[in-house]
Amino acid sequence: FAIVFVAMSSDQCSDQQTRMLVVMVGLPARGKSYLSRKLVNYFSWQGSAIKLFNVGKARRGQDEDKSDATNQSAAFFAADNKEAAAYREQLAMVVLDEALRWMVAQGTQQTLAIFDATNTTVARRKHVAEMVHQFNLQQSHKNQVDVICVESICTDEKVLRANMLQKIASSPDYQSMPQADAIADLTMRMANYEKVYQEVADEEELVYVKVVNIAKKVIASNIHGDTEMQMLAFLVSLHLGQRPVWLVRAGNCMKTPSRTTTLPAAVFNSAPSASDDGDSSPPRPVDAPNGKNVQLDFSDIEPFLHEGRGRCDKLSKSGIEFSQKLAEVIASKLQPDERLCIMSSTPKGAKQTLDPLLQKLGPRADVWRTHSLDKFDLGSPDDLMEKLRSHAERKLFAKDPFTYRCPGGESFADLVRRLHYVALRVERSKSPVLVLSHLMPLRTLCAYFQGMKVPVSPDLVELPEHSILELRPGSHGWTSQLIQVTPPQTDLHSRFPHVRSWRSMCSDSSTADGGLSRAQSTGRVADE
C-alpha cells in the first residue's frame, strides 16, 4: 500500500464545501461504478444528499431508433466514429447539467453528485470544468459547485477479468449476448477507449484522487476542503480483501438504575396534546429501503430510549452463558493462526462479554475499546419526559429526526459522527472484525452497510439479544447471516408491541437475510 500527496496546501480561510461534483475517470471495468456505489453509501449514511448520475444508463435510456448513435456494440465507442463520439459528448453534457441543477435544488445541506462516466480524455475533463465554471457564474456564492476527479486504475489482470465478468453479467448492453461474444465485444470496447485514454495529470490543475487497484496505491493532488479530505480518508480505507465482520450486542446485564426510572408506555401510546404554536407544516419523511417515504414518530425509537437507561456493571446469568458460547462460536470460525480485530464499547458488561473470547484467543486478539461504541446518550431523562409529552417537540423530531438532539444528550447525527471512524476501521481491516456494542450504535452501523440513511426503524435489521450478525463483503455490497447463539433474555417486539416494524411501514419485500444485500444491489449500474 502506498499513498502520495501532491500540492496539499491551501490558503483558503474556509474549507467548508457545500456542493461537490465527483467526476469519475477510468476505462471500462476498472472499478468506477464500484467506487461510485461505495461513495453514495458512505455520504448518504453521514446525512449528505448524494445522487449517482450514470451516463451509460442515460445512453441506454435513449430512443433506440437513432441508427448508429445508439448502437450498443463496441463500434459505437471507436475513436474514428465521429457521429457516435459527438452524440456521446452531447449526452454526457446533458447528464452533467442535470447533476448540477439537482445539487442546487437540494437547499443548504451538504450535497454531492457523482458524474459516473469514463471521462478518459483531457478534452472531456476540460469541457466538464468549463461547464461547471459557466454554471457557477450564474449562481450565488452559496450555490457554488466544487469539482474533484476520482480516477480508478486497475493493472491487476485477475481483478480486471473478474470485473469484466461482473460487467457483462450486470450491464443491459450484454443481456441478450452469449458470454464469449460479450467478452469479445467488451474487450474491443476497452481497446477503443485505451487508444484515446489520458490519465489525469498535474498539468490539468484539477483536484483529484487516483485509486490504483482499489487503494493499493492512492495519489491525491490539490486536496484541501473538508469534503475532499473526508472522501480521501474513505477511499484510502477500501480494499477487496475477503473477511467476515461480526456485529454483537453486549450480553444481558443486571441493570443498575441511573438517574430515573423507565419511561411509561403511556407517554408513547397516548396522543399528544393540542399544539399552541399553530404550526401545521408537515414533518419531513424518511427514506425507506424500497425508496418510499416513512413517517417516523417518537414511538419508533422507544426501544433505543429504554436501552440507554441504566448502567451495565455485571452480566446476568444468561449474559454469562452467552459470553461463553460467543467465545466458542467465534474461535471456531477463525483459522488456527488467524488474528481477530475487536472493537468494543467501554462498559464493564461489554468487557465481561469479551473476557472468555480473549482468554481463548490470547495474543491473537487485537482489542480497541472506544467510547465511540457506547450507548446512545439520552442526556437528562427528566427533560426528555417533558419533551415527549410536548406536541411541538414531537413535531420537531418528526421534521428532522437525524439532527434532533435529546436534551443534554445526542442526536442521530452525533452518533454517526462518533461511529464514523469505527466504520473506516472496519473497511480498512484485512483481518476478521468483531464489533461489540449496543442496540442503537450497531443498528446505525448496519445502516452504513446497507447504504441507508439514519435514523432507522427498530426492525431495519434483525439484531436480537445474544446473537451474531455476520457480514461478508461482495461485489455489490454486504451479505449477512444471523446466528442466534443463546436464547435472548428480552424480545424487542413483545416488549414494545406498539412499535411499527420497518417492513410493515414500507411494505418492502426484503431479503431473507435482513436486506443487507438489497440496498447495494439496487445501486447496480454499468460503466459508460
N, C-alpha and C positions, 0 to 999 in steps of 0.2 A: 504494500500500500504506500502511495506517495501523494502528497498534496503540495501544490505550488501556488503561491500568492503573488500576483503581479499588480503593481500600482494600486495598493490598497488604501493609501492615504486620501483624506478628503478635507477641504476647507469649508465645507458646509456647516452652518450654525445648527441646523436641524436635520436629523437623519430620518425623521418620520416620513414614511411613504404610504399614502392612502390608496393609490391606484397603480397597479403593476401589470404590464403586459409581458407575459412569458413567451418568448419566441423559441420554439423547439427547432433544433437544427440536427440534421443527420440523414444518412442513407436509409432506405427501407430496411426493415428487420434488424435495426440496430438498437432497439430498446426505447425509442422516443415515446411511444404510447404507454409503455410500462412506467416510465418516469412520470409521464403526464398523470396517469391514474394515481400514482403514489402522492404526487403533489396535491391533487384535488382532495384526496382523503385527509391528508395532513392539515392543510389550511382550513378545510371545512370543519374539521374537529376543533380547531382553535377558534372558531366563531367567525371566520372571514367569509365573505361572499366570493365564491370562486366557481368558474364555469369553463368547460372544455369546448373549444371551437376547432373542430377537425375538418380540414379542407377535403380530405378524401371522402368523408361521409357526405359533405355537401356536393362533391362531384358526382357521387353515385345517386344522389337525390335529384339530379337534373334530368331534363327530358331526354330520353334515350333515342330520340329520333333525329339528333343533331349530327348525323353521319359520323365522321372520324373524330369529331370533337369530344364525343363521349365514349369512344371505343375503349373498353377496359383492358385490352391486350397491351403487351409490352411496347408495341409500335407507337402507341399513344404517347409514351414517355421518351421517345427518341429525340435526341437533340436537334436533328435536322427536320423534325415535324413542326414547321413554323406555325401552322394553323393551330395545332394542339397546344403548343407552348404558349401562344397568345391567349388561348382560351383558359389554360390553367392559371396563368398570371392574373387574368381578369377575375376569375373565380376566387383566387386567393385574396385579392384586394376587397372583394365583396364580403368575404368571411371576416377579414380584418376590420372592416368598417362596422360590421355587426358587433364584433367583440368590443370595439371602442365605445360604441353607443350604449351597449349593455352596461359597461362599467360606470358610465356617468349616471345611468338611471338607477344605480343602487344606493344613491344618497351618500352619507358621510362615512359609513363603515368601511373598514379595510376591504379592498376589492382586488381580485386577481382574475385575469382572463388568460387562458393558455391557448396560444395560437399554434396548433399541432399540425405542422406540415413539414416537408423536407427542408425547405429554405436553404438549399445547398450551395447557392452562388452568392458572391459578393453583391452582384446586381440586385438580386431579390432582397437581400437584407438591407441594402441601401434604400430600395423602394419602400420597404416597411418603415424604416426610420424616417424617411421623408414624409410618409403619410401620417405617421404619429405626430411629427413636428407640425404639419399643417393643421391637424386636428387640435393640437394644444393651443395654437394661435387663436382658435375660435372659442376656447373655453376659459372660464375664470381660473384664478390661481388654485382654488381648492379642487378643481377637476383635472389638473394636470396629470398626465399619464407617464410613468417611467417605464423604461424598457430594459429587460435582461434577456440575453440569449442563453439557452441551456442546450449544449451540444452533446449528443450521445455518440460515442465512438466504440465500436466493437471489433477487436482484432483476434478474438478467441474463436477459432473455427468451430469448435464443439458447441459453444453458445450460439454462434451465428446459425449453425444448422438447426438447432432447436428452435431458434426464433423464426426461421423460415417455415418450419413445420407448423408452428403455432399460428403464424400469419395466414397460411393457406387454409388452415382449419377454421379460422375465425372471420376472415375477410370475405365480404359478399362478392368481391371480384372473382373468387375461385370456387364459389359454392357448387357450380354445375360442371366443374372441370376435374378430370381424373388427377390423382395426386402427382403422377410423373409429369403430366403436361403442365400442371400448376407450378411445380418446382422449376421446370424449364422456363416457363414464362416469367416467373418471379426473378430467376437468375438473369434473364435478359433485361428485365426492367432495372434491376440493380446495376447492371453493366452500363445501361444508358445514363443513369444518374452519375455513376462513377466517372464518366467521361467529362462531366462538367463540374464535378464536386470540388468545392474550395472550402477548406476548413476555416473557421473563424480565426482571424489574425489580429494582432495588436494594432496594425495599421488602420483597421476599420474604426478604431476608437469607440468600441462598444463595451458595455458592461456584460461580461459573460462568465459562464462556468462550463468547463469541459469535463465530462464524466467519461472516463475510459474504462471499458469492461466493468461497468456498474461499480464505480468508486474504488477500483484497484489503483487508479490514479485520478486525481482531480486537480484541474488547473483553474484558478479564479483570477479575474482581472477587473480592476476598477470597482470592486465591491466596497460599499461604504454605508448604505442605508440599512435600517433595521430589518426590513423585509428581505433584502438581499442576503444579509448575514444569517437570518433565520433559515432561509432556503438553502444556503450553502451548508450550514450545520446539518440539515436534514439529508441532503444529497450525499454528504461525506459518510453518513451513518449507514447507507444502504449497501447491501451485498446480496448475492444469490445463493449463499450457503443454506443448506437444509439443517434445521434444528427445531426441536419442539419448544413451545412456550407453555408453561403450566400456570394458570391463574387459580389461586387457592385462597379461600377466606380463612381467617384465624379460627381456631377451634372454639366451640361453645364455652362461654365463661360463666363463672359465678359473679354476676354483676354487682358492683359497688355503686349505690346511688350517688349521683353527682348533681348538686345544685338544685334539682327539683324533681318532681315525680313525673310519671308517664303522662303524656298529653291525653286528655279524654277524647274518646272517639266522637263524642257529640260535636266537638269543635270542627271535625271534618265532615260529618254527615249532615249537620244542620245547615239550612240555607242562611246566607249572610243577611245582616240587617240592611235596610234601605240605605243607600248612599246619600250623603249630604252634599257631595261636591258637584252633583249634576252632570258628571262626566259619563257620557254614554258611548264613547269611542270603543270600537270592537278590539278585543285582545289580539295580539299577534299570534297566528298559528305556527305550529312547529312541524317541520318536515317529517313525514312518516317514512318507513322503509320502502314503500312502493310508490313514493312520490306524492302521496296525498297529504293533506294538512290535518293535523290533530290538535285539538284544543286541550292543553294541559291545565290542571287545577291543582290547588294545594293538596287535595286528597291523593293525587297520583304520586306524591313524594313522601307520604306519611311513613312508609317503612324506613326510608332514609333518615327521617327525623327521629324515629324511635331508636334506630341503631346508634345514632350519635349520642345518646344519653348514657351516662354512666361510664365507669372505668372497667377495664378488663385486667384485673390483677392476678387472677388464678383460674385455670381451666376447671371446668366441671368434670364429672366422671366421664360423660360422653365425649367431652373435648379431649381428655387424656387418651381415650381409646382411639379417637380419630388421629391424633398426632402419631401414635404408634403405627397405625395402619398406613398413614401417609408416608412414613419413612420406608416401609416395605414396598409400597407401590412405586414410588419414585426411584428407589435404588434398583428395583427390578427392570426399570426402563432405561437405565444407563449402561453403557458399555463398561467393562471392568476397569479401564484406566481413564474413563471419561470424566471431565470436570463439570461441575454444576455451578452456574451463576445464580445466586439467590439474592433477591431484592425484597426487603421486609420492612413492615411498619415497626414502630418503636414500643408499643405497649408490652407489658410483661406477658400477657396472654399470647401475643404473637411469638415472643421469644420461646415460651414453653411449647408452642405448637411445633417449632423448628428443632427443639433440643434432640429428640430421638433421631431425626434425619441427620443432624450434624454429627452425632455420635457414630452413626453408621458409616457416613462418608469420610469423616476425618479430614485430612488435608485436601481432599478433592473438592471441597465446598468453598466457594468464594462468596462471602456474605457482605452485603451492603445494607445496613439499616438506615433508614431515612424517614424524617418526619413528612416527606412528600407523600408517603403512602398511608399516613394516619387518617383517622376518621374525618368525615365531613364536619366542619366546625359550625355548630349551631349558634354560637355566641350566647347571648343572655336568654335563657328559657322563659323567664317571666315576660320580657319584652316580646318574645316570639308568640306567647299565648295571646297577648293583646292584639298583635298584628293579625294572627289567624282569625280573630273574631271580626276584624275590620273589613268591610266590603271594599273600601277604597284600596286597602293594602293587597287584597286578593287580586284586584284588577291590575295593580302594578306588576304583580308576579306574572299574571297571565299575558300581559302585553309583551314582556321580555323576560322569560324565565332564565335565560342564560346569564344576564347581568344582575338579576335581582339578588340583593345581599341580605342574608339573615341579620337581624340587629346584633351588632357586635361580633358577627361571625363571617362566613364566607358566602360568595356567590358561586355558581357553577363555573363562571369564567375564572375565578380564583383557583378553583380546584383543577381546571385544565392547565392553568399556568404552572402549578406546582407538580403536576404529573407530566409536564412536557419533557423534562429531562429523563424521566423514567422510560417514556416511550422511545426516546432516542437511544437509550442504553439497550433496550430490548432489540431494536432494529440493528444496532451495532454489534451485538454479541454473536459470536460464531459457535458458542457452546450452548447447550440446553439451558433454559432460563426458568426459574420458578419465582413467581411474584406472589408474595403472601401479604394480603391486605384485608380490606373490609368491603362491605357491600357497595357503597357508593363509589369509592375510588376504582374498584375492579370493574364496575359497570361502565364507568367513564372510560377506562382503558379498552373495554370491549367495543365501545362506540368508535374509538380510534381504529381498531382492527376492522370494523365494519365500514369505515368511511362515513360515519353518520355524525350529525350534529348533537350537541349536548344542550339541554338536559334530555334524558331519555326516560321512558316509562319503566317501571319495575320489571316488566315482562319482556324487555328488549332482548335479553339473553337469559336463558335459564341458568342460574348460578346458585343452586340451593346450598344450604349449610352442609359442611362435611363432604364436599365434592371437589373434583378437579376438572377444570375446563382446559382441555389440551388443544392447543392451536399449532397448526403447521403451515408454513408459507407455501404458496403456489404461484403459478404464472399469472393468475387472475385473482389473487387475494389469499385469504387465510381460510383453511378448512378447520372444523372443530369436532371434538368428541367429548361428551360429558361422561365422567366416570364418578359414580356415586360410591364413595369409599366406605362410609358407615351411614346408618340412618340419620337423617337430620333431627336435631332436637326441637327445632321450631320450623313451621311451614309458613311461608310468606302469604299464600293465598287463603289459608284457613284462618290465619291471624288477622288479616286485613281483607275480608271478603268484599268490601265496597270498592277496593282499588281496581280500576279497569286495567285489563291487560293490553299491551301494545297491539297485539294481533287483533283483539276484538275491536279496538278503536279504529284500526285502519283496514280491517278485513283483508289482511295480507296473507297470501298463501306462501309462507316462508318455508325454508328448507328444514328437513328433519333435524339437522344439527344445530338449530338455533339461528340459522340465517346468516352465519358469518361469511359464507362464500357468496351469498346473494348480492350484497352491496357492491362487491368487487366485480362480479360478472356482468352486472348491468352497465358498468362503465367500459365494457369491452369495445374498443374501436381499432380500426386498422390505419396504417400509415397512408399518406397521400400517394 
